[in-house]
Amino acid sequence: MECLRTCFNTIVIGGAAIFWLVVSAVVAAPFLWLQSTHRDRAVRKFVYIQSRGIVFFMRLASKGLHVEKQDRPKTSCVIVANHASALDLYTISAFGFDNIVYITKGWVFKVPFFHYVMNGAGYIDAEQTSPEEMLALCKRAVEKGCDIMFFPQGSRKDPKARFKSGAFYLAEQLNLPVVPVAITGTQKMLPAGKLSIKPAKIVLKAFPAMYPKDYPGELGHLRMAQAAKKQIMDFFDKETNS
């Protein structure tokens, strides 16, 4: 039975999701191109709408999709999440964050079509941007009211990979709250390197914001990274093993 559900998910729901991504992009492209001001904001809003659509298809393919939200900070924030699937990018929209600048790997900027979206939205290539330039770009994004999104593990291949501290250092430097987010089940639904979409229970949880002032000292950002990772991975392990 699960094999049949996987086939249905992959062919029907997966095909519908790809159709949604392509058709919505074709329809939106002229309107985005005609935006003479705030085009980057319009592209980020478009990505949010696309992502909500993908979350809808994920819900159809899942054994249940549950979202645990928190009141978000009143200011811009740094969002950090674990990373084990290509679906993770879309799940952040389920929390209502609709004006995000993603910090991502350079290869995404080389994918046909996607590089137009990445550049248009003002996303930042983590591999081609120096720490000083990244700080300046993120500061500029925050001044526009954007949130900054990191997957501190960097790679989808190891769900237990260590959290790099760059996101937390940035939060410290810009005095921004950090919102830890746990994503569970996507590693079963669409594991790294796989194309089949398996039915899985998806649980998404946002934790209360963490503030740099609560982690003083020269190594405060490292202690904040450790605390965020513990929250996220404890929840990940509990849900994965339940």
C-alpha positions, 0 to 999 in steps of 0.5 A: 500500500505504501508503495502505491502511495509513493507512486501516486505522490511522485507522479500525480502530486509531484507532477502537480507541484512542478506544474504549479511552480512552472505556471505560477512563474510564467504568469507572475514573470511579466508583472514582476518584470514591470515592477520599477520599484521594490521589485526585490520585495515583490519577488520575495512575496512571489516566492512565499506564495509559491512556497505556500502552494508547495506546502499544500501539496506536501500536506496532500502527500503526507500522513499529516502536516502539523505546524507549531507556531510562536509569536514572531518578534516585532523586529526583523529576525534571523531564522535558523533551521535544520536541513535534510531535504529539498522541501525544507526551503518551502516549509518556512512559509508555513510560519508566515514569514513572507519577506525573507532573504535566504543565505544559500549555496552558490550552485543554486545561483547557477540553476537555469531560471532559478538564478533570476529568482535568486538575484531578483529576490536579493538572496545572498551567495554564501560561497561568493560573499565575504563575511564583511560584504555579507554583514553589509548586505544583511544590514541593508536587507534588515533596513528594508524590513527583511528577515534573514534565513540560514540553514546552519548545517549547510548540507542536506546529506547529514541530518545530524551535521553540526551547526555553523555559527555564522548565522548567530554571529550575524545576529550578534553583530546586527542585534537581531533575535534568532528564531530556531525552527525544527523541520521533521519528516521531510527527510523521509518524504524526500531524502537528499538525492532521491526523487520519489515522494514517500508518505510521511508525517511532517511536523514543523515547530518554531521555538521562542526567539533567542536574543544576543543579549542573553548570551554575552561575552566574546563567544556568546554567538557560539553558545547561542548556536549550541543552544539553538542546535540542542532545541532543534535536534532534541525535537528532531530526534523525538519526532523521528523516533516516535 
